[in-house]
Amino acid sequence: MNSFLRHLFRDKTTATMLLISSMIIAICALAPAMFVIIVLNKYLASGVTSTLISLAIGAVLMLVFEFAFRQNRGAMIKQLNIKIFTPLLQAYAKKIKESSITGEQFKKMERAGAIIKGATNSSITGFILDWPFVLAFLIVLLLINWTAALITAIFIVIMILLTTQRLNLNLMQDSTANLEIMLTGLLTVVIMSVGATQIIAGTLDVGLLIGSNILAARALQGANKYAKAREAIRSRDRATAEIFEFIKQ
């Protein structure tokens, strides 16, 4: 991911703001799971309505903050991409007008140019920035339900392998999407099944089980986005190299 880091830290101020925003987003993303755990384990035991209202308001505020920071981060990423890629696209457009190339070469360069144009509006930077905090979800899972953390880690590895090896496995995009949905469902089935036996054994409670299932789903979703973003960055790097080589000719 060296190219991604070079891309990100071309503007150190923006990079710092993006990292801080990503950390706040990750903290806010814990709200639904924590809300479920506290409601099931604390509110149902006490029955104090004011406690439930306070918890609900707090959870909603956290979700609103997460949405706002995601929107703001997306705008910052877009501006950073425009700042980096616009000069390259302008140089490419000037060069393509001045050059005499074959139809096949033109198609190749147009494909590369389209990838770079798409990169200016891409969310892949955000998906990569979320990855360290996906791992933080696993740490939280490890603290509240280590079996769910282990199961989730296994499914994350499977999800990443599925995404990165899609072409080698000759999987169509629709087939990959269907497999991702199936894996998400299987994750819930496995965690709930194992957790149910732990509840019967007295080593886990219902609140922690449901909360850990929510965290596991978020972690798997983040891992899937990260794997796809990593592949997209590789395509972007190849397209950038092709355009640079073309411009230098």
C-alpha positions as CSV (number, residue, x, y, z in Angstrom):
1,M,0.0,0.0,0.0
2,N,3.0,2.3,-0.5
3,S,1.3,4.1,-3.4
4,F,-1.8,4.7,-1.3
5,L,0.3,6.3,1.5
6,R,2.1,8.5,-1.0
7,H,-1.2,9.5,-2.4
8,L,-2.7,10.2,1.0
9,F,0.2,12.2,2.4
10,R,0.8,14.5,-0.5
11,D,-1.3,16.9,1.6
12,K,-0.3,16.2,5.2
13,T,-2.9,18.5,6.7
14,T,-5.7,16.8,4.8
15,A,-4.3,13.3,5.6
16,T,-4.3,14.2,9.3
17,M,-7.9,15.4,9.2
18,L,-8.9,12.2,7.3
19,L,-7.3,10.0,9.9
20,I,-8.9,11.9,12.8
21,S,-12.3,11.7,11.0
22,S,-11.9,8.0,10.5
23,M,-11.1,7.4,14.2
24,I,-14.3,9.3,15.2
25,I,-16.3,7.4,12.6
26,A,-15.0,4.1,14.0
27,I,-15.9,5.1,17.6
28,C,-19.4,6.2,16.5
29,A,-19.9,2.9,14.6
30,L,-19.7,1.1,17.9
31,A,-22.9,2.8,19.1
32,P,-25.5,0.3,17.8
33,A,-23.8,-2.7,19.3
34,M,-23.1,-1.0,22.6
35,F,-26.7,0.3,22.7
36,V,-28.1,-3.3,22.3
37,I,-25.8,-4.7,24.9
38,I,-26.7,-2.0,27.5
39,V,-30.4,-2.1,26.8
40,L,-30.6,-5.9,27.1
41,N,-28.4,-6.2,30.1
42,K,-29.2,-3.1,32.0
43,Y,-32.5,-1.5,31.0
44,L,-34.5,-4.8,30.9
45,A,-33.2,-5.6,34.4
46,S,-34.1,-2.1,35.9
47,G,-37.1,-1.2,33.7
48,V,-36.3,2.6,34.2
49,T,-37.8,4.3,31.1
50,S,-35.6,7.4,31.5
51,T,-32.6,5.2,31.1
52,L,-33.9,3.8,27.9
53,I,-34.7,7.2,26.5
54,S,-31.2,8.5,27.4
55,L,-29.6,5.5,25.8
56,A,-31.7,5.9,22.6
57,I,-30.9,9.6,22.3
58,G,-27.2,8.9,22.8
59,A,-27.2,6.2,20.2
60,V,-29.1,8.4,17.7
61,L,-26.6,11.2,18.2
62,M,-23.7,8.9,17.6
63,L,-25.2,7.7,14.4
64,V,-25.8,11.3,13.3
65,F,-22.2,12.2,14.1
66,E,-21.0,9.1,12.1
67,F,-23.1,10.2,9.1
68,A,-21.9,13.8,9.3
69,F,-18.2,12.8,9.6
70,R,-18.6,10.3,6.7
71,Q,-20.1,13.0,4.5
72,N,-17.3,15.5,5.5
73,R,-14.6,12.8,5.0
74,G,-16.0,12.0,1.6
75,A,-15.9,15.6,0.5
76,M,-12.3,15.9,1.7
77,I,-11.3,12.8,-0.2
78,K,-12.9,14.1,-3.4
79,Q,-11.1,17.4,-3.1
80,L,-7.8,15.6,-2.5
81,N,-8.3,13.3,-5.5
82,I,-9.2,16.3,-7.7
83,K,-6.1,18.1,-6.6
84,I,-3.9,15.1,-7.4
85,F,-5.4,13.8,-10.6
86,T,-6.7,16.9,-12.4
87,P,-3.2,18.0,-13.5
88,L,-2.5,14.5,-14.8
89,L,-5.8,14.3,-16.7
90,Q,-5.1,17.8,-18.2
91,A,-1.6,16.7,-19.4
92,Y,-3.1,13.5,-20.8
93,A,-5.8,15.4,-22.7
94,K,-3.2,17.7,-24.2
95,K,-0.9,14.8,-25.2
96,I,-3.7,12.7,-26.7
97,K,-4.6,15.6,-29.1
98,E,-1.0,16.1,-30.2
99,S,-0.2,12.4,-30.7
100,S,-0.8,10.1,-33.6
101,I,-1.6,6.6,-32.2
102,T,-3.3,3.5,-33.4
103,G,-6.9,2.7,-32.6
104,E,-5.9,0.0,-30.2
105,Q,-3.5,2.3,-28.4
106,F,-6.2,4.9,-28.2
107,K,-8.6,2.5,-26.6
108,K,-6.0,1.4,-24.1
109,M,-5.3,5.0,-23.1
110,E,-9.0,5.9,-22.9
111,R,-9.5,3.0,-20.5
112,A,-6.7,4.2,-18.3
113,G,-8.1,7.7,-18.5
114,A,-11.5,6.6,-17.5
115,I,-10.1,4.8,-14.4
116,I,-8.3,8.0,-13.4
117,K,-11.4,10.1,-14.0
118,G,-13.4,7.6,-11.8
119,A,-10.8,7.9,-9.1
120,T,-11.6,11.6,-8.5
121,N,-15.0,10.6,-7.2
122,S,-14.0,7.3,-5.6
123,S,-14.7,6.2,-2.1
124,I,-11.8,3.7,-2.0
125,T,-9.6,6.0,0.2
126,G,-12.3,6.0,2.8
127,F,-12.6,2.2,2.7
128,I,-8.8,1.9,3.2
129,L,-8.9,4.4,6.1
130,D,-11.6,2.3,7.8
131,W,-9.5,-0.9,7.7
132,P,-7.4,-0.3,10.9
133,F,-10.6,0.4,12.8
134,V,-12.2,-2.8,11.4
135,L,-9.4,-4.5,13.3
136,A,-10.3,-2.5,16.3
137,F,-13.8,-4.0,16.1
138,L,-12.1,-7.4,16.4
139,I,-10.3,-6.3,19.5
140,V,-13.6,-5.1,21.1
141,L,-15.1,-8.4,20.1
142,L,-12.2,-10.2,21.7
143,L,-13.0,-8.4,25.0
144,I,-16.7,-9.2,25.0
145,N,-16.9,-12.5,23.2
146,W,-13.7,-14.2,22.1
147,T,-15.4,-17.0,20.2
148,A,-17.2,-14.4,18.1
149,A,-13.9,-12.6,17.4
150,L,-12.3,-15.8,16.3
151,I,-15.2,-16.8,14.0
152,T,-15.3,-13.2,12.6
153,A,-11.5,-13.3,11.9
154,I,-11.9,-16.5,9.9
155,F,-14.8,-15.1,7.9
156,I,-12.8,-11.9,7.2
157,V,-9.9,-14.0,5.8
158,I,-12.4,-15.9,3.6
159,M,-14.0,-12.7,2.4
160,I,-10.7,-11.1,1.5
161,L,-9.5,-14.2,-0.3
162,L,-12.8,-14.3,-2.2
163,T,-12.5,-10.7,-3.4
164,T,-8.8,-10.8,-4.3
165,Q,-9.0,-14.2,-6.0
166,R,-12.3,-13.5,-7.9
167,L,-10.7,-13.4,-11.3
168,N,-8.5,-16.4,-10.7
169,L,-11.6,-18.3,-9.6
170,N,-13.5,-17.1,-12.8
171,L,-16.3,-15.7,-10.7
172,M,-18.6,-13.2,-12.3
173,Q,-19.4,-10.0,-10.3
174,D,-23.0,-11.2,-9.6
175,S,-21.7,-14.5,-8.3
176,T,-19.2,-12.7,-6.0
177,A,-21.9,-10.5,-4.6
178,N,-24.2,-13.5,-4.0
179,L,-21.3,-15.3,-2.2
180,E,-20.7,-12.2,-0.1
181,I,-24.4,-12.1,1.0
182,M,-24.2,-15.9,1.8
183,L,-21.0,-15.4,3.9
184,T,-22.7,-12.6,5.9
185,G,-25.6,-14.8,6.6
186,L,-23.4,-17.7,7.5
187,L,-21.5,-15.5,9.9
188,T,-24.7,-14.7,11.8
189,V,-25.8,-18.3,11.9
190,V,-22.4,-19.5,13.2
191,I,-22.1,-16.8,15.9
192,M,-25.6,-17.1,17.1
193,S,-25.4,-20.9,17.2
194,V,-22.1,-21.0,19.1
195,G,-23.3,-18.1,21.3
196,A,-26.5,-19.9,22.2
197,T,-24.5,-22.9,23.5
198,Q,-22.5,-20.4,25.6
199,I,-25.6,-18.9,27.1
200,I,-26.9,-22.3,28.1
201,A,-23.5,-23.0,29.6
202,G,-23.7,-19.8,31.5
203,T,-20.5,-18.2,30.0
204,L,-22.3,-15.5,27.9
205,D,-25.5,-13.5,28.1
206,V,-28.0,-12.5,25.4
207,G,-27.0,-8.8,25.3
208,L,-23.3,-9.7,24.6
209,L,-24.3,-12.2,22.0
210,I,-26.5,-9.9,20.0
211,G,-24.1,-7.0,20.3
212,S,-21.2,-9.1,19.2
213,N,-23.2,-10.3,16.2
214,I,-23.7,-6.6,15.2
215,L,-20.0,-5.9,15.6
216,A,-19.1,-9.0,13.6
217,A,-21.3,-7.9,10.7
218,R,-19.7,-4.4,10.6
219,A,-16.2,-5.9,10.7
220,L,-17.0,-8.3,7.8
221,Q,-18.5,-5.5,5.8
222,G,-15.5,-3.3,6.4
223,A,-13.1,-6.1,5.4
224,N,-15.1,-6.6,2.2
225,K,-14.9,-2.9,1.3
226,Y,-11.1,-2.9,2.1
227,A,-10.5,-5.9,-0.2
228,K,-12.4,-4.2,-3.1
229,A,-10.6,-0.9,-2.5
230,R,-7.2,-2.5,-2.5
231,E,-8.0,-4.1,-5.9
232,A,-9.3,-0.7,-7.2
233,I,-6.1,1.0,-6.0
234,R,-4.0,-1.5,-7.9
235,S,-6.0,-0.8,-11.1
236,R,-5.6,3.0,-10.5
237,D,-1.8,2.6,-10.1
238,R,-1.6,0.7,-13.3
239,A,-3.6,3.3,-15.1
240,T,-1.6,6.1,-13.7
241,A,1.7,4.4,-14.8
242,E,0.3,3.9,-18.3
243,I,-0.7,7.6,-18.6
244,F,2.6,8.8,-17.2
245,E,4.5,6.7,-19.7
246,F,2.3,8.0,-22.5
247,I,2.8,11.6,-21.5
248,K,6.6,11.2,-21.4
249,Q,6.8,9.8,-24.9
